[in-house]
Amino acid sequence: MSDVKPITPKEAWNIMQEKPQSVLIDVRSSMEHLFVGHPKGAISIPWIDEPDWKIDPNFATHIRQLMLGGAQCTEENCSPPILLICRSGKRSLEAGNKLIEEGFHEVYNIEGGFEGPLDESHKRSTVAGWRFDELPWEQC
């Protein structure tokens, strides 16, 4: 079994440019995706979402449906790279571990996430993350 591969936002962007078949999944809540902003081209599939704020027991199924129309991949590199992003990299790592457990192979966790960790003033997007690195993003 492989592990979730940690990458920086810039490395994720490079993978997306080099492998256009790669899929960027935003695992944050629907509200975060819409109102905080998200990387351009990211597909929202929340790991935890309202109204219950519980882990979606069908998360891997949603990814499988998106990737392969419901089929499960049984050999390495038979599906595109899956790049996972959340606010700071914690939820996306949990979601990535679930995907590895469910048989996915090329799964990446974007460390620092979309907004990065809190700085000394308790603000985000000032230390690391997708927005800090000035990668393409949009907001509703």
C-alpha positions as CSV (number, residue, x, y, z in Angstrom):
1,M,0.0,0.0,0.0
2,S,1.3,3.5,-0.8
3,D,1.1,6.6,1.3
4,V,-0.4,10.0,0.6
5,K,2.3,12.1,-1.0
6,P,2.9,15.5,0.6
7,I,3.5,18.4,-1.9
8,T,3.5,22.2,-1.7
9,P,1.0,24.3,-3.5
10,K,3.6,25.2,-6.2
11,E,4.4,21.5,-6.7
12,A,0.6,20.8,-7.1
13,W,0.3,23.5,-9.7
14,N,3.3,22.0,-11.6
15,I,1.6,18.6,-11.6
16,M,-1.6,20.1,-12.9
17,Q,0.4,21.7,-15.8
18,E,2.4,18.6,-16.6
19,K,-0.5,16.2,-16.2
20,P,-3.7,17.9,-17.3
21,Q,-5.6,14.7,-16.5
22,S,-4.9,15.3,-12.8
23,V,-7.8,16.2,-10.6
24,L,-7.8,18.9,-7.9
25,I,-10.3,18.1,-5.1
26,D,-11.2,20.8,-2.5
27,V,-12.3,18.8,0.5
28,R,-13.3,21.8,2.6
29,S,-17.0,22.5,3.3
30,S,-19.2,23.8,0.5
31,M,-19.4,27.2,2.2
32,E,-15.6,27.5,2.5
33,H,-15.3,26.6,-1.2
34,L,-17.8,29.2,-2.3
35,F,-17.1,32.1,0.1
36,V,-13.5,31.9,1.1
37,G,-12.4,31.1,-2.4
38,H,-10.8,28.1,-4.1
39,P,-8.1,27.2,-6.6
40,K,-9.3,27.6,-10.1
41,G,-10.5,24.3,-11.5
42,A,-10.9,22.7,-8.1
43,I,-13.8,20.3,-7.7
44,S,-15.7,20.6,-4.4
45,I,-16.2,17.2,-2.7
46,P,-16.3,17.9,1.1
47,W,-14.7,15.5,3.5
48,I,-16.8,17.1,6.3
49,D,-19.8,19.3,5.5
50,E,-22.9,20.9,6.9
51,P,-25.4,20.4,8.4
52,D,-24.0,17.5,10.5
53,W,-20.3,18.3,10.3
54,K,-19.4,14.6,10.1
55,I,-17.1,12.8,7.8
56,D,-18.9,11.8,4.7
57,P,-19.0,8.0,4.7
58,N,-19.4,8.1,0.9
59,F,-16.3,10.3,0.3
60,A,-14.3,7.6,-1.5
61,T,-17.4,6.6,-3.6
62,H,-17.8,10.3,-4.7
63,I,-14.1,10.4,-5.8
64,R,-14.5,7.0,-7.6
65,Q,-17.6,8.2,-9.4
66,L,-15.7,11.3,-10.5
67,M,-12.6,9.5,-11.6
68,L,-13.8,6.3,-13.1
69,G,-17.5,6.3,-13.4
70,G,-17.7,4.0,-10.3
71,A,-15.0,1.5,-11.2
72,Q,-12.2,0.7,-8.8
73,C,-8.6,0.8,-9.9
74,T,-6.6,-2.3,-9.0
75,E,-3.1,-1.3,-10.4
76,E,-0.9,1.6,-9.8
77,N,-1.0,4.6,-12.2
78,C,-4.3,3.5,-13.8
79,S,-6.0,6.7,-12.8
80,P,-5.0,10.3,-12.9
81,P,-3.2,12.0,-10.0
82,I,-5.6,13.1,-7.2
83,L,-4.6,16.3,-5.6
84,L,-6.4,17.1,-2.3
85,I,-6.6,20.6,-0.7
86,C,-8.3,22.0,2.4
87,R,-7.7,25.1,4.5
88,S,-4.3,24.1,6.0
89,G,-3.6,20.5,4.9
90,K,-5.1,18.5,7.8
91,R,-8.5,17.5,6.5
92,S,-7.0,16.8,3.1
93,L,-4.5,14.4,4.7
94,E,-7.3,12.6,6.5
95,A,-9.2,12.3,3.2
96,G,-6.1,11.2,1.4
97,N,-5.5,8.4,3.9
98,K,-9.1,7.2,3.4
99,L,-8.6,7.1,-0.4
100,I,-5.3,5.1,0.0
101,E,-7.2,2.7,2.3
102,E,-9.9,2.4,-0.4
103,G,-7.4,1.4,-3.1
104,F,-6.4,4.7,-4.7
105,H,-2.7,5.0,-5.6
106,E,-1.6,8.4,-6.8
107,V,-2.9,10.6,-4.0
108,Y,-1.3,13.9,-3.0
109,N,-1.9,16.2,0.0
110,I,-1.3,19.9,-0.6
111,E,0.6,20.9,2.6
112,G,-0.4,24.4,3.8
113,G,-3.7,24.0,2.0
114,F,-5.5,27.0,0.5
115,E,-5.0,29.4,3.4
116,G,-2.0,28.1,5.3
117,P,-1.4,28.0,9.0
118,L,-2.2,30.8,11.4
119,D,0.6,33.4,11.8
120,E,1.5,35.1,15.1
121,S,-1.5,37.5,14.7
122,H,-3.9,34.6,14.1
123,K,-4.3,35.3,10.4
124,R,-4.1,33.0,7.5
125,S,-2.7,33.4,4.0
126,T,0.3,35.2,5.4
127,V,2.7,32.3,5.9
128,A,2.0,29.6,3.4
129,G,-0.7,28.1,1.2
130,W,-2.2,28.4,-2.3
131,R,-3.2,32.0,-1.9
132,F,0.1,33.0,-0.3
133,D,2.0,31.5,-3.2
134,E,-0.2,33.6,-5.5
135,L,-1.5,30.6,-7.5
136,P,-4.7,31.0,-9.6
137,W,-7.9,31.1,-7.4
138,E,-11.4,32.5,-7.5
139,Q,-14.2,33.4,-5.2
140,C,-18.0,33.7,-5.5
